[in-house]
Amino acid sequence: MVMTIDSGFAPACNRPERPVALPPDHHPHNQDPGAGPAHEPGPRQHPGLVMHPFVSPEDQVTILAAVDEAVVAELGDLIEALPHHPRPITAVLALIEAGLLAVDFHAPFDSSVRIWRP
């Protein structure tokens, strides 16, 4: 019998495209000094932005806005706020783990569990 474990990261791991392999002697710090920087840093990330594969900045703002509107939201309401999200519960749990949201740990974990800002 084969058992699978869903880590929540399967969509990122099961993409059909493969990364291009770099040659073994490729080292960005060994580039020609006149060639410019090896990596141009992107825009600086906001310190309150949750870095999680299932939480985009748009997801985070949508979830937090729904909680702010309700003051105390139910999980089911937050799921409805993300109708096209592949894993809305995972996104909410990531915000709880990051400390941006709190959950009633004494209630059963179902669609009516209460979630609020700490």
ZADO-1210 file (C-alpha; in nm, 4 decimals, padded with zeros to 6 digits):
<atoms>
<atom x="00.0000" y="00.0000" z="00.0000" code="MET" pos="1"/>
<atom x="00.1316" y="00.3417" z="-00.0947" code="VAL" pos="2"/>
<atom x="00.0538" y="00.6385" z="00.1271" code="MET" pos="3"/>
<atom x="00.0936" y="00.9965" z="00.0165" code="THR" pos="4"/>
<atom x="00.1517" y="01.2930" z="00.2385" code="ILE" pos="5"/>
<atom x="00.0139" y="01.6278" z="00.1310" code="ASP" pos="6"/>
<atom x="00.2613" y="01.8915" z="00.2425" code="SER" pos="7"/>
<atom x="00.0716" y="02.1746" z="00.0782" code="GLY" pos="8"/>
<atom x="00.3591" y="02.2343" z="-00.1624" code="PHE" pos="9"/>
<atom x="00.2632" y="01.9857" z="-00.4361" code="ALA" pos="10"/>
<atom x="00.1572" y="02.2433" z="-00.6987" code="PRO" pos="11"/>
<atom x="00.5005" y="02.4039" z="-00.6832" code="ALA" pos="12"/>
<atom x="00.6764" y="02.0660" z="-00.7056" code="CYS" pos="13"/>
<atom x="00.4695" y="01.9053" z="-00.9793" code="ASN" pos="14"/>
<atom x="00.5071" y="02.1628" z="-01.2515" code="ARG" pos="15"/>
<atom x="00.5905" y="02.0079" z="-01.5870" code="PRO" pos="16"/>
<atom x="00.8585" y="02.2642" z="-01.6741" code="GLU" pos="17"/>
<atom x="01.2083" y="02.1955" z="-01.5480" code="ARG" pos="18"/>
<atom x="01.4584" y="02.4606" z="-01.4431" code="PRO" pos="19"/>
<atom x="01.7528" y="02.5117" z="-01.6719" code="VAL" pos="20"/>
<atom x="02.0670" y="02.3549" z="-01.5301" code="ALA" pos="21"/>
<atom x="02.3631" y="02.5890" z="-01.5001" code="LEU" pos="22"/>
<atom x="02.7109" y="02.4650" z="-01.5929" code="PRO" pos="23"/>
<atom x="02.9135" y="02.3395" z="-01.2947" code="PRO" pos="24"/>
<atom x="03.1664" y="02.6232" z="-01.3337" code="ASP" pos="25"/>
<atom x="02.8975" y="02.8946" z="-01.3211" code="HIS" pos="26"/>
<atom x="02.9467" y="03.1254" z="-01.0249" code="HIS" pos="27"/>
<atom x="02.7844" y="03.4699" z="-01.0231" code="PRO" pos="28"/>
<atom x="03.0686" y="03.6133" z="-00.8147" code="HIS" pos="29"/>
<atom x="03.3200" y="03.5131" z="-01.0862" code="ASN" pos="30"/>
<atom x="03.1558" y="03.7234" z="-01.3565" code="GLN" pos="31"/>
<atom x="03.3407" y="03.9846" z="-01.5550" code="ASP" pos="32"/>
<atom x="03.3407" y="04.3006" z="-01.3366" code="PRO" pos="33"/>
<atom x="03.2312" y="04.5062" z="-01.6364" code="GLY" pos="34"/>
<atom x="02.9284" y="04.2831" z="-01.6932" code="ALA" pos="35"/>
<atom x="02.7259" y="04.4457" z="-01.4140" code="GLY" pos="36"/>
<atom x="02.5796" y="04.2934" z="-01.0996" code="PRO" pos="37"/>
<atom x="02.5005" y="03.9223" z="-01.0992" code="ALA" pos="38"/>
<atom x="02.1601" y="03.9873" z="-00.9457" code="HIS" pos="39"/>
<atom x="01.9511" y="04.2998" z="-00.9493" code="GLU" pos="40"/>
<atom x="01.7515" y="04.2993" z="-00.6244" code="PRO" pos="41"/>
<atom x="01.3786" y="04.3424" z="-00.6637" code="GLY" pos="42"/>
<atom x="01.1647" y="04.5828" z="-00.4667" code="PRO" pos="43"/>
<atom x="01.2086" y="04.5582" z="-00.0931" code="ARG" pos="44"/>
<atom x="00.9485" y="04.3366" z="00.0738" code="GLN" pos="45"/>
<atom x="00.7231" y="04.4898" z="00.3360" code="HIS" pos="46"/>
<atom x="00.8022" y="04.3427" z="00.6807" code="PRO" pos="47"/>
<atom x="00.4336" y="04.2614" z="00.7362" code="GLY" pos="48"/>
<atom x="00.4062" y="04.0564" z="00.4171" code="LEU" pos="49"/>
<atom x="00.3672" y="03.6834" z="00.4791" code="VAL" pos="50"/>
<atom x="00.6018" y="03.4774" z="00.2640" code="MET" pos="51"/>
<atom x="00.4165" y="03.1526" z="00.1928" code="HIS" pos="52"/>
<atom x="00.3617" y="02.9646" z="-00.1343" code="PRO" pos="53"/>
<atom x="-00.0173" y="02.9839" z="-00.0970" code="PHE" pos="54"/>
<atom x="-00.0423" y="03.3461" z="00.0205" code="VAL" pos="55"/>
<atom x="00.0017" y="03.6176" z="-00.2379" code="SER" pos="56"/>
<atom x="-00.0032" y="03.9806" z="-00.1259" code="PRO" pos="57"/>
<atom x="-00.3531" y="04.0025" z="-00.2794" code="GLU" pos="58"/>
<atom x="-00.4681" y="03.7016" z="-00.0746" code="ASP" pos="59"/>
<atom x="-00.3278" y="03.8514" z="00.2445" code="GLN" pos="60"/>
<atom x="-00.4996" y="04.1865" z="00.1903" code="VAL" pos="61"/>
<atom x="-00.8296" y="04.0163" z="00.0984" code="THR" pos="62"/>
<atom x="-00.8274" y="03.7945" z="00.4079" code="ILE" pos="63"/>
<atom x="-00.7292" y="04.0738" z="00.6448" code="LEU" pos="64"/>
<atom x="-00.9904" y="04.3085" z="00.4962" code="ALA" pos="65"/>
<atom x="-01.2611" y="04.0434" z="00.5452" code="ALA" pos="66"/>
<atom x="-01.1542" y="03.9970" z="00.9082" code="VAL" pos="67"/>
<atom x="-01.1440" y="04.3730" z="00.9655" code="ASP" pos="68"/>
<atom x="-01.4936" y="04.4131" z="00.8218" code="GLU" pos="69"/>
<atom x="-01.6387" y="04.1389" z="01.0411" code="ALA" pos="70"/>
<atom x="-01.4134" y="04.2061" z="01.3457" code="VAL" pos="71"/>
<atom x="-01.4548" y="03.8352" z="01.4305" code="VAL" pos="72"/>
<atom x="-01.4902" y="03.6295" z="01.1124" code="ALA" pos="73"/>
<atom x="-01.5768" y="03.2664" z="01.0619" code="GLU" pos="74"/>
<atom x="-01.3444" y="03.0467" z="00.8579" code="LEU" pos="75"/>
<atom x="-01.6229" y="02.9805" z="00.6079" code="GLY" pos="76"/>
<atom x="-01.6575" y="03.3535" z="00.5404" code="ASP" pos="77"/>
<atom x="-01.2857" y="03.3811" z="00.4711" code="LEU" pos="78"/>
<atom x="-01.3018" y="03.0831" z="00.2356" code="ILE" pos="79"/>
<atom x="-01.5815" y="03.2608" z="00.0463" code="GLU" pos="80"/>
<atom x="-01.3663" y="03.5747" z="00.0244" code="ALA" pos="81"/>
<atom x="-01.1151" y="03.3733" z="-00.1853" code="LEU" pos="82"/>
<atom x="-01.3420" y="03.1910" z="-00.4337" code="PRO" pos="83"/>
<atom x="-01.0679" y="03.1036" z="-00.6840" code="HIS" pos="84"/>
<atom x="-00.7918" y="03.0209" z="-00.4361" code="HIS" pos="85"/>
<atom x="-00.6716" y="02.6575" z="-00.4596" code="PRO" pos="86"/>
<atom x="-00.6150" y="02.6311" z="-00.0811" code="ARG" pos="87"/>
<atom x="-00.7953" y="02.9087" z="00.1057" code="PRO" pos="88"/>
<atom x="-00.7742" y="02.7322" z="00.4429" code="ILE" pos="89"/>
<atom x="-00.3983" y="02.6941" z="00.4037" code="THR" pos="90"/>
<atom x="-00.3749" y="03.0674" z="00.3280" code="ALA" pos="91"/>
<atom x="-00.5715" y="03.1552" z="00.6439" code="VAL" pos="92"/>
<atom x="-00.3622" y="02.9170" z="00.8549" code="LEU" pos="93"/>
<atom x="-00.0431" y="03.0783" z="00.7191" code="ALA" pos="94"/>
<atom x="-00.1662" y="03.4175" z="00.8436" code="LEU" pos="95"/>
<atom x="-00.2461" y="03.2620" z="01.1827" code="ILE" pos="96"/>
<atom x="00.0999" y="03.1038" z="01.1988" code="GLU" pos="97"/>
<atom x="00.2572" y="03.4405" z="01.1084" code="ALA" pos="98"/>
<atom x="00.0740" y="03.6026" z="01.4006" code="GLY" pos="99"/>
<atom x="-00.1458" y="03.8296" z="01.1879" code="LEU" pos="100"/>
<atom x="-00.4623" y="03.6411" z="01.2854" code="LEU" pos="101"/>
<atom x="-00.5794" y="03.4428" z="01.5868" code="ALA" pos="102"/>
<atom x="-00.8141" y="03.1455" z="01.6004" code="VAL" pos="103"/>
<atom x="-01.0353" y="02.9984" z="01.8725" code="ASP" pos="104"/>
<atom x="-00.8344" y="02.6889" z="01.9667" code="PHE" pos="105"/>
<atom x="-01.1090" y="02.5674" z="02.2018" code="HIS" pos="106"/>
<atom x="-01.3691" y="02.5331" z="01.9243" code="ALA" pos="107"/>
<atom x="-01.3874" y="02.2521" z="01.6689" code="PRO" pos="108"/>
<atom x="-01.1921" y="02.3323" z="01.3544" code="PHE" pos="109"/>
<atom x="-01.4700" y="02.3701" z="01.0996" code="ASP" pos="110"/>
<atom x="-01.6213" y="02.6431" z="00.8847" code="SER" pos="111"/>
<atom x="-01.7662" y="02.8217" z="01.1868" code="SER" pos="112"/>
<atom x="-01.4421" y="02.8509" z="01.3852" code="VAL" pos="113"/>
<atom x="-01.3870" y="03.2156" z="01.4825" code="ARG" pos="114"/>
<atom x="-01.0862" y="03.4125" z="01.3531" code="ILE" pos="115"/>
<atom x="-00.9833" y="03.7668" z="01.4479" code="TRP" pos="116"/>
<atom x="-00.6862" y="04.0023" z="01.4618" code="ARG" pos="117"/>
<atom x="-00.4827" y="03.9528" z="01.7802" code="PRO" pos="118"/>
</atoms>
